Amino acid sequence: MTIERMMKMGRWEYKTLKHQFGGWTGTKINIEDLDGRLNLLGAEGWELASSFDTSRYEGASTGIVMIFKRWVEA
């Protein structure tokens, strides 16, 4: 299948979301808040494509970056 034909069918759309951790040390995760955000994105047709944590010194994480994709019809 050629790129031109694929573009006529539709394309992937991407969204990047950063979820900050809370707490004094920046390591506390609010699971309910994160679940709510993920469920809302899922209802809008977004699918998680990749994720990674954001690190500080000595490997401590301060948040997570999530990349979502959804198919957009042409």
C-alpha positions in Angstrom: 0.0 0.0 0.0 1.4 3.4 -0.9 1.6 6.3 1.4 -0.7 8.3 -0.8 -3.4 5.6 -0.5 -3.0 5.4 3.2 -3.4 9.2 3.6 -6.6 9.0 1.7 -7.9 6.4 4.2 -6.9 8.4 7.2 -4.0 9.1 9.5 -2.8 8.7 13.1 -3.2 11.7 15.4 -1.0 11.9 18.5 -1.3 13.5 22.0 1.4 13.8 24.7 0.3 14.1 28.3 2.5 14.6 31.4 1.2 13.5 34.7 3.1 15.0 37.6 3.5 13.0 40.8 2.6 14.8 44.1 3.9 14.9 47.6 6.9 16.7 49.1 9.3 14.4 47.3 7.3 14.4 44.1 6.8 10.6 44.2 3.2 10.2 45.3 0.8 9.0 42.6 -2.9 9.9 42.7 -4.3 6.7 41.1 -7.9 7.9 41.0 -6.9 11.1 39.2 -4.7 9.2 36.7 -7.5 6.6 36.1 -10.0 9.4 35.5 -7.7 11.1 32.9 -7.0 7.8 31.2 -10.7 6.8 31.0 -11.6 10.2 29.6 -9.0 9.9 26.9 -10.2 6.3 26.1 -13.7 7.5 25.8 -12.5 10.0 23.2 -10.8 7.2 21.2 -7.2 7.7 22.4 -5.0 4.6 22.8 -1.8 4.6 24.9 1.1 4.0 22.5 4.0 4.6 24.8 5.0 5.9 28.3 8.1 6.7 30.3 8.9 8.3 33.6 10.7 11.6 34.1 13.7 11.1 36.3 15.6 13.4 38.7 18.8 12.7 40.5 19.5 9.2 41.8 16.6 7.7 39.7 13.7 9.3 41.5 10.7 9.9 39.2 8.7 13.1 39.3 6.0 12.1 36.8 5.1 10.1 33.8 4.9 11.1 30.1 2.3 9.2 28.1 1.9 9.3 24.3 -1.5 8.5 22.9 -2.7 7.9 19.3 -6.0 7.7 17.6 -7.1 7.0 14.0 -8.6 10.0 12.2 -10.6 9.1 9.1 -9.9 11.1 6.0 
